Amino acid sequence: MLTRMERAAKLKNCTIDDGFWSYYVDLVCNTVVPLQEKIFNDAAADTEKSHALDNFRLAAGEKSGSFYGMLFQDSDVYKWLEAAAYALQNRPDAALEQRCDTVIGLICRAQEEDGYLNTYFTLERPNDKWTNLLEGHELYCAGHMIEAACAYFEVTGKNALLQAACRLTDHIDRRFGPGKTAGIPGHEEIELALLRLWRVTGEKRYLDLAAYFVNTRGQDPAFFEKEAQKRSWDYFGMDPKDTEYNQSHRPVRRQTEAVGHSVRAMYLYTAMADLAAETNDRSLYDACVRLYENVTGQKMYVTGGIGSTVHGEAFTAAYDLPNDSAYAETCAAIGLVFFARKMLQISPKGTYADVMERCLYNGVLSGMQRSGDRFFYVNPLEAVQGLSGQARPYSHVLLQRPRWYTCACCPPNLARLLGSLGRYAWGEGDGTVYAHLLLGGEYRAENGAVIGVQSAYPWQGKASFCIRALPENQAELPFTLAVHIPSWCSAFSLCVNGEKAAFPVRDGYCYIARTWRRGDRVELHLQIEPRRVYANAHVRADAGCVCLSRGPLIYCFEACDNGEELHCLRLPRSAAVSECTKDDPVLGRYIELDLPGFRVSGGEALYSFAPPQAESCTLRALPYYLWSNRAPGSMRVWLLETGERPQNDGV
């Protein structure tokens, strides 16, 4: 039997009051969600046209005109609605809720009588529905609609969108499945959404349909090729023979290596893990473990980014992690958070919480400007002024976050993740409450205990847990509080009600088992200090290099602080790191790392027999997630490390 934790914390069981994350929760509520609403209504100045809501008005027959945007434009609206639902949970807003209800009414009016809903096909190809699963994204859009419907119902109790989602799902279920039309999505997403819908409604057909899509994938690797032979149109011109791109190259239980489009892969693996837990499928779970270990052990950047090539936004070979041409799509890091969380729900192991934390603090948060109005699609580990965004191999790497995108999948995806952050912080199972993230706020456990958390993380390794309430008429309650101890932490201490205590640590969690009374307090202190990180010797791009970290944060060097030509900087192995707390009007409060280093320079000749000269300088690093919030310029995570002062010091 699989070890199975209770499902993640329900939305209404968590509140966030955190010195670090509350800023971003408020930012999503006050800036990101309203801005994206304006963009989808084409009402935001100096922003690329979206037309996403007008597409629904056209499909509902309430406006004349033509479809505009990517054929999966509907999914942007659905992800926005999901983010808005979480915003309503975190910061109730009657006006926003009314506007959401208006959008939901529009979506329902655009839905066809048989339950079908996709504005591109309704408006542009009404006779070609379900004929191009490889490229059409019909099931992908349906998945995001289902997730939005579940979230909005869970937060508000309103079921209009949920009923529409069930009608759409019933339409899909009538068409696809055993003994019906064969089919799998070209872009995975509906699988995980169906599992969520099954839990909300209790309708087992939805669980069975999710299992069908997962288990059918790869059974016939030529499926998309056969599909292409039956139709006379395409949209992207995708190669139906490239089965690795969409992970249909072999049955999911036989997959051992992460291949293809990284976002598609993460959504598939998330659904596989969720289905394995729901059905107690050991072989499916074992495949998830193999794939997780392959991703995080051989194909993940130190920031938590995945998908190293722009070609197909995809995985490449093991340890192929170039920094200056990295793709590392924001949606892919978000998908890895989804996958790690599902694995954590099955088995509470620190390796899953570590990756979830690494992504959240680095590769996810870097995708958004601190002001909440600009977004990165690509998250490189090196950007070069005059090269990035210009030269062809690096044209996808930008020095500054754009305001919006033609393909705008990342901004609303980021908003819905940050809006639902509390669901990732807690878990329960077997009489144990798990604190996966040191997130300040309050959690109401299934056993009736209310746990308050005060956290100084990530700037300090201090957090306290207080039992604020117990079930009515109970003076005490026995249970275990398991607190994640991150793998970067070399030492920690624990006090219970002011007295030092020792409890067992297993798989990255400290298990505090006791009979609790109201007012009991646990104080955790993690030793947090700057550390040097070295890549595996197989990672060619990082040979001879080092990067800096502090707690969960990866640091980088920006031209704003160090001048251009960052590749000329050298970091001595013995250099002592000092910490400097900064209060910046743009970057907010953060800790900068300063250390003595060198800048090398040579003569005018392209090649020379003389080694470069070295000049002493102070190197300044800031958290990676904050890069590109000031003036556009070069950035670098990894620096060459030297033994001591380079020879021929020019000073």
N, C-alpha and C positions, 0 to 999 in steps of 0.2 A: 504494500500500500504506500502511496505517496504521502509524505508529510505535508499536511495542508493547513496553512494558517487561515484564519478568517479573512474575508475580503478586506480591502483597504478601508480606511476610515471613511465613513459616510460624510457627505458635505456638511451636514448640519451638526456633526459631532466635533468639528474643528473650528477654532477661531485663531487668527494669526495676529500677534502683537509682538513684533520682532524688530530689533534695532537695525537689522540689515534688510530683511525681506518685506517688511511692511511698506517701505518706500515703493517697492515694485508692485505690491498688491494695490496700493493707492494709485500708482501710475497707470496700471491697467484700467482701473475703474474710472479715473478722472480724465485721462488723456488718450490712452490707446483705443479703448472701446468707442468713445465718441468720435475720435478721428477716423477710425475705420468705417464707422457708420456713415460719416460724411463722404468718404471716398467711394463707398458702394452706391451712394446716391449721386455721385459725380458733383458733389458740392464742396469739395476741398480745393482751395486755390493752389495753383502751381503743382498739381499732382496729376500723374498719368490717369487717363480715363479708365474707369472700371466698368460701368454700365451693368454691374452684376444685378442690382435690384430692378433696373429697367428690363432686363431679360425676363424676369418673373412677371412684370407688368405686361410685357408683350405676350408671354405665354398665356396669361390670364385673359387676354383680349381687352385689356384696359388701356392700351397704348398702341400706336402704329409705329412701325419701323423694323429694323433688322437686328438680329442677334449680334452681339459684339463681345469680343474677348476670346480667351481659350475655351475649348469645348467643355472644360471642367470648371467654368466660372462659378457655377452654382455652389461648389464646395466652399468657396471663400465666404459666402453668406452663412452657410451652415456652421463653419468654424467660428465665425463672428458671433452667431447666436449662442453657441456653446460658451464662448468666453463671456458674453453678456450675462448668461445665466449665473456663472460663477461670480461675476461682479455684483450681481444682485444679492447673492448669498453673503458676500464679504462686506458690501456696503449697500444696504437697501436703498432703492431709488425708484419712487413711484413713476416718475416721468420716463425713465429708461424702460421700466417694465411695460408701460403703455406702448412705447415705440416698438418694443420687441413683439408685443401682441399684434400690433399692426403689420409688422413684417411677417409674422406667422400666418395671419389671415391672408396676406398676399400669396404666400407659398401654397396654402391650402386651395386657394382659388385657381392657382396655376396647375394643380394636380389634375390629371385626366380621370375620366370616370372609372376606368379599370384599375386605378391606383398608380399608373405609371407617372413618373415625375422626373423630367430632365429637360430643361428649357432649350438646350442646344438641339436635341433631336425633335422636340415638339415643333420648334420653329424652322429648323434647317433640313432635317432629314426624317420626317415623320414615317416614311416607309422603310427606313433602315435601322429601326430600333433592334438592339441585341444582335446585330450582324457583325459588329467589330468589337468584340470584347478585348482584343489586344490593345486597341488605341482609344476606344470610345469612352472609357472612364464612367460608364453608367453605374456600375456596381460600386465604384470608388465614391462617386457623389452620393449614392444611396447610403453608403456607410456613414458618411459625415452627417447626412440628414438624420439618420437614426441616432447617432451620438448626441447631436444637438437636442433632439426630442427627448431623450432620456434625461439629459442634464436639466433641461427646462422643467420637466415634470418633477424631478427630484427636488429642485429648488423652490418652485412656485406652487406645485400641486396641480397646475393647469395641464390638461391633456389634449388640447386641440392638435398640437404638433405631433404628439405621441400617437394619436389616432391616425394621422396622415402617414406617419412612419410605418405603422402596422399595415395600413392599406397598401403602401408601396412594397413592404416586405412580403405580404401575402401575394401580391402580383408576381414578385420574383420567385416565390416558393411554388406558385402554380406552374412556372415555366421550367425551373432548374431543379435537378435532383435525380435520384435513382428512378429509372423508368420514365424520365421526362427528357427534356433537351439537355444535352451535355454542355457544360460551360464552367469556366473559371475566370476570375477577374484578371485583366492584364495588369492592373495596379491593385495590389492587396489593400484592404481597409475594411471591406464589408464583413470579413470574418470576425474581427474583434468587436465590431459594432453589433453584430447579431448576438454575440455572447452577452453583451451588455443588455440588449433588448430582452433576451431570455430571462435575465435576472430581474429586470424591472417588471415584466409582464407575467412570468411563469409559463409562457407558451412554449412547450417543448419543441414544436416544429421549428422554432427559431434556433434552438440549440442544434437540432438535427441538420438544418441548412448550413449552419456554420461548420459543422463537422464534414458535411459533404464538400464544401468548397476547399477546406484544408486537406482532406484525405484524397480528393480527386486530383489535386495539383501534382503534376509530374507523372501521373500514371500513363498518360499518353503525351510524350514530349513533342509530338508533331501536331498537337491540337491546334495551335494558332496558325500553323502552316496550312492545315486542312481548312480552317476557317477562312483564311485569306483567299483560297482558291474558289470559294463559293460566292465571294462578293466582287463588286466592280469598282470599289472606291477605297481610299485610305485617307488618313488625316495627317499624320506625322511622317509617313513613309518608313515606319519601323520595319525591321527585318524579322519576320515571323520565325525564322530559323534560329535566331539568337535566343535560345531558351534559357540561358543562364541569366540574361538581363532581368527577367521577371521570375526567376527561381522555379521555372517549370521544367527544368532539365532532368529531374528525377523525383521520385516520390519523396515527400518531406522527411520521412523516417530514415531515408538513406542519404540525406544531405549531411555533409560533414564540414563543409567550408562555406563561408559567407561569400557569395558571388553576386554580380549584377548590381542593379540600381539599389543604393543603400537604403533609401526610405522604404521602397517596396519590401526589401528584406526585413527591416525592423518591424513593419506592420505585420508581416507574415509570422515572424518568430514570436511576436507578442501574442498573436492569436493562437499559435501552436501551444505556447506555455499555458495560456488561459484554458484552452480546450483540454490539455493534458490534466490540469487540476480538476476541471469539472467532471471529467469522465474517468479519472484515475488511470490514465493511459501511460504506463511506464515507458513504453518504447518511444512515444512521442516526447515525453519529458527527457529521455536520454538524448534524443536528437537535439533538443533545446540546449542541453548542457554542452554538447559538443560545439554547437554553433556559437553559443555565448563565449566559450573559451577561445574559439578561433577568432572571433571579432575582437575581444578585449585583450587577448594574448599576443596577437600578431598583426592586427589591422586597425588599431585605434591610436589616434594621436594623444599626446600627453594632456591635451585640453579636453579629451572626451569626444573630439570630432571623429567622424568616420566617413568613408567614401573619398578616396584620395585623388581621384581623377575627374576632370571635367567631362571626359568622354563617357557619356552615359551616366554621369553623376554616380559613379560606381566604385565598388571595391576593385582592387587589383591584386597583385601577388602578395604573399606574406612579407611583412617588413618593408613594403614599398610605401614610404610615408614622406614624400617630398614636402618641403615647407613652403617654398615660394610659388608652387603651382597647386597647392592643396585645394580641394573643393570643400570638403567638410561642411556640407549644407546644414543650415540651422535645423531644418526638419529632420535630418538624419540623427543629430544629437538628441533631439526631442524623442525620436523613435527609440533610441537606445535607452532613454529614461523609461519609456513605456515597457520595454522588454525587461530591463533590470527590475523594475517594480513587480512585474508578474512573476519573475523567478524568485524574488524576495517573498512574495506571498506564498509560494509553494514551499520554500525552504529558507528560513531566516539566516542567511549567511552574509558575513561582512563583505565578501567580494561583490555582491550585488548592490549593497548599500554604498560601498565605496565608489562604484562606477556611476551610480545615480547621482551621488554628491558631486563627483568630478564634472559630470556633464552640466549639472545645474549651475554651478558656480563659475564655469568657464565657457565651454563650447555652446551652451544655450544662451546664457546671459549676454555673451558677446554679440549675439544676433540683433540686439536692439540698442539704439542710442539711449543714453541715460535720460534724455528728455522725452523718450517714448514716441518720437515722431519720425524716426528714420530706422531703417532695418538692413541688416546684412543677410544676403542669401548664402554667400560664401564666407567662410571663416578661416583665412590662411594663418600660418604660423610665421610667415615672413612676407612683408610687402615692401616694395622698392620704388621710391620716387623716380618717375621717368620711365619705368619699366612695367610695373603692375598696372593693369587696366589699359595698356597700350600695345605692347609687343604681343604677338599672337599666342605664344604658349602661356602667357600670363594675363590675357585680356579679361578673363573672368574674375581676376583678383582686383578688388577695388580698394582705394585708399580712404574712401569716405562712404558711409552708408547712404544709399539712395532713399528718397522719400517713399517710393512705391515701385512696383514691378508689374510688367505685363502678366507674368506668371507669379501671382502673389500668394503662393501657398504658405510661405514661412511666417509673415507677420501675424495673421490670425491664429496660426498654429501655436506660435509663441505666446500669444495672449491667453489662449485657453489653457495652456500648461501652467503659466504663472498664476492664473486665476484660480486654479484647482490645486495649488501647491500643498495645501493641508492634507489632501488625500494621499500624498506620497510620504508624509512624515510619520505616519503611525500604522500599526497593524496589530492584530490579535490572534491568538490561537493557543489551545491547551492551557488555559488559565494564565497566560502570559500576555502582557501589554508591551509591544515593541515600539521603542522610539528610534526610528530609522534616521531621522535628521534632527539636529539640535535646533529646533524651530521654536522660537518664543510664541507663547499663546496659551491656549487651553484645549484640552481634549476630554471628551466625555466617553468613557469606556463602556463597553457592553455590560460590564458587571455593575455599572452605576457609579463607579468612582470618577471623580472629576480631577484631572491632573493639570495643574498650572505649570508653565515653564517660563523661566526667565533666562535669556541667553545673550551672551556677549559675542557669540560666534558670528563671523569667522575671524574677527580681529583679535579676540581673546578666546582661550580655550575654556571658558567658564560657562557653566549652565547649572541651573538648579531646578529640581522637580518638587512640587509641593502638592500634597493631597488636599485639595480645597473642599471636597465634599465626598460623602459616602452615601449609599442608598438610605432612604428614609428609615429611621428606627434601628439603624445598625451603627454601633459604636466602633466596630473594627471589621476589617475585611482582609482575608488572606489572598494574595495573588503575587505574581512575579512581575517586576518591571525590568525589562531587558533594554539596556541602553547601548546603542552602537558606539564602538570604539574604533575610529577610522584607522586604516592600516598605516597612514602617514605618521601616526602618533607613537612615539617611542616610549612614553611613560605617562601614566595618569594616576590620579588619586581620587578617593571617594570618601565623603563624610555623610553619615546618616544622623540627623538631629544633632549636628555639631561634633560628632565623634567619628574618628577615622574608622573605616570598615573595609573589609576585604570580602569580595564575592567572586565566584568562579567566572572565568571568561572562556566562552566557547564560540568558535567561528566568528570572531569579531564582535561579540555582544557580551556585556557584563550583566549577569543574571542576578537581580536583587530580589530574593525571595524572602518575604516576611509577612507578618500580619500588620496591616496598615491601619493607622488611626488618622482622623482628621488633623491637619496641621503638620503631619510628618513631612520632613524635608530631606531630599538627597542633593548634595552639592558635588558636582563633577568638575574636576580640573584636568584638562588635557594639556600636556606640555606642547606648546606651540612655538615654533622658532623657524627661522629661514633654513631651508635645506636645499642641497644640490641634487638635481635629478639627472641621471645618465640613461641614455637609450641603450637597448640591446645592441650588441656589436653588429648584428645583421642589418640594422637600420643605416643604410649608407648615408642618408642625408644628414644624420646627426653624428657621424664619426668624428671623434675628437672634440665634441661639443658638450656643453652643460647648459641646463636651464635651472632657474630658481623657482622655488615654491615656498609657500608659507601656509601651513594648515592646508585647507582644501584648495587654495588659490594657486594657480600657475601665474608666473610673472613674465613680463615682456619688456623690451627696451624700445622706446619711441624716439624719433628724431626730435620731437619737441623738447626732450630733456637731454639728449645725447648728441645732437647734430646728425646730419645725413651720413651715408656710407657706413651703416651700422656693421657691415661685414668686416670693417677694419678694426672693430673693437676686439680686445682680448681680455679674458677674465682669468687672473692668476688663481691657481688651485689653492693657495694659502691665504687669499684675500679674505679679510674679516668683513662680515656683513653687518651694517648698522641699520636700525629701523628708524623711520622718521614719520610721525603722524602728520598728515596733511589735511587741511580744510580748504577745499577748492570750490569756487563758485560754480564750476561746471561739473567736476568729478565728484563732488561731495567729500565726505570724510573717508580717508583710506590710509593705509600704511605703505609708504614707499620704502624700497630697499636700496641702500647706497653702499657702494664698495669701491675700493681703489682698483683701477685697471689701466689698460694701455690702448692707445690708438696707433696703428701702424701706418706708415706712409712710405712711398717710394719716389723715384725720380720720374722724369717725363717719358722715358723709354717704355715701350710696351713690355719688353723683356730685358732683364739685366742680370749680371753676375753678382751684383751686390744685394745682400739681404735687405729687407725693408727696415726703416728706422722706427723706433717705438717711443712714443711720448706719453708720459703719465697723465691720467685723467680720472675723474670720478664717474663711475657708471651708476646710472639711476634707473631703477626698474619699478613699474607699476603693475597692478593686477591686470591680467590679459583682458578681462571682460570690459575694462575701461578704455582700451585703445581706440583711437580714431574718434574720440569725443571732442578733441580740440582741433587745431589746424591739421589738415591732411599732410601726411608725411610717411616716411619709412617706419617699419616696425619689424622686430625680430624677437622670437622666443629663445632660440638656441644661439649661444655664442661659443666661439672657439675658446678652449681652455688651455692655458699655458702653465708650465711647471712653476716658473718664477718670472722675474723680469726678463723680457726677450733680449737677446744679444743686440749689440749696436744701438743701445738706447740713445736716442738723439737728444735727450734732455741734458 
